[in-house]
Amino acid sequence: MFEHVDRLLAAGSASTAMLRVHRVELLEARRRRAAGLELEPDLIADETRAAVNEMAVPGLLARVRAAYDGPLLLMKGPEVAVAYGASGLRSFGDLDILTDDAPAAQAALIAAGFQEVFDPEIYEEIHHLRPLWWPGLPLVVELHTRANWPATIPGPSTDELLTAAVPSRLGAPGITTLPPEHHTLVLAAHAWEHQPLGRLGNLVDVVVMLRRSDEADVDRLARRWGCTRLWRTTRRAVAAVVEGEGHSAAVALWARHLRAGRERTVFEWHVKDLLSPLWGLPARRVPGAIASEARRTQLSRSWLALRNARLPRSEYNRLTEATG
Amino acid sequence: MTELRLRADDLHWREIDGEVIALEARGSTYVAANGAGTLLWRALASGTTPDALADELVRVYGIDRRQAAADIEQFIAQLSEQGLLAA
């Protein structure tokens, strides 16, 4: 399943830090082991951390299940990791659980001994409540009020997703997940909302779930959820980058960093901001999104951005922070 | 002789790069075992005896049999104290 990704990783020279940014550090560890190559301590530490997190999942899910009676639908994270076909290939640090009444579930979990963590301001008015931690376990639980979805695309309702639920592949009693077709689109939309075609690992997630899906059903669902363009762009990027088949204009124009396993430069970041609406939003939303991005670009970008167009985005951010 | 075996419930473990990392899920505690510990852990996973464990240490590490038996006794006591062995 990962032959082409292996070739990309072998051809690249990404640091462990950059492999982590792309969420493919465990695939690189697997590739190096299979090739009989030495593993640096950082990658062994990543494997260990992933193993600990995987082992913590059943117990944590059992505690969540015992604390709340309503529906608990596990998305992403370990549910996607199991679709990779072997343990220790996909890292995760939380359990994303969609439920019917997230505030009630949050209260029930707190009453059962879970503790809220991290800055509360971060979680105001987003798609999930403040993360919950069970003392001693390495993962946090995030109770979702809805799937994370680009704001200008209708997407599915929480009710629709909960109604479509199927038993979790982890075998956790009373825990459900999405059918693969639904999950494929939720992964694609979540990744797009985070950063369109941003991480190689997000594309690998999509392909492993897609391989368990009826692709015609995914296409039909994408039409119903109003995300046909986003899905078509993601599908072509997955084919071009992860499967080594076909061509993706989006990858060629504004996501070349994926194949190189590197970070976007400042210039590529701006091109992505300007062009990605063309590839991802419903047609009627595109002119407004591009005009809005162009206005934002003109107002907020300075000569400093132009002078540093070839810098990796994170270096540029550090530079602007340092110079105030 | 009494058989020793790792507990089956709520004890998860993996081997990473030749070392065991385990999670005892009831108390949310972690255990890590180095090379020799990993050797013993594997044997305990399928069931063994203190004598067989000591023999294994002697065979692999070439240490004195009495020293091996003492090391095994200490290792078993630690696992037992942490509730990791089947009753």
Boltz contact constraints between the chains, C-beta under 6 A:
constraints:
  - contact:
      token1: [A, 44]
      token2: [B, 17]
      max_distance: 6.0
  - contact:
      token1: [A, 47]
      token2: [B, 16]
      max_distance: 6.0
  - contact:
      token1: [A, 48]
      token2: [B, 16]
      max_distance: 6.0
  - contact:
      token1: [A, 48]
      token2: [B, 21]
      max_distance: 6.0
  - contact:
      token1: [A, 51]
      token2: [B, 14]
      max_distance: 6.0
  - contact:
      token1: [A, 51]
      token2: [B, 16]
      max_distance: 6.0
  - contact:
      token1: [A, 51]
      token2: [B, 21]
      max_distance: 6.0
  - contact:
      token1: [A, 55]
      token2: [B, 12]
      max_distance: 6.0
  - contact:
      token1: [A, 55]
      token2: [B, 23]
      max_distance: 6.0
  - contact:
      token1: [A, 56]
      token2: [B, 23]
      max_distance: 6.0
  - contact:
      token1: [A, 59]
      token2: [B, 25]
      max_distance: 6.0
  - contact:
      token1: [A, 136]
      token2: [B, 28]
      max_distance: 6.0
  - contact:
      token1: [A, 137]
      token2: [B, 28]
      max_distance: 6.0
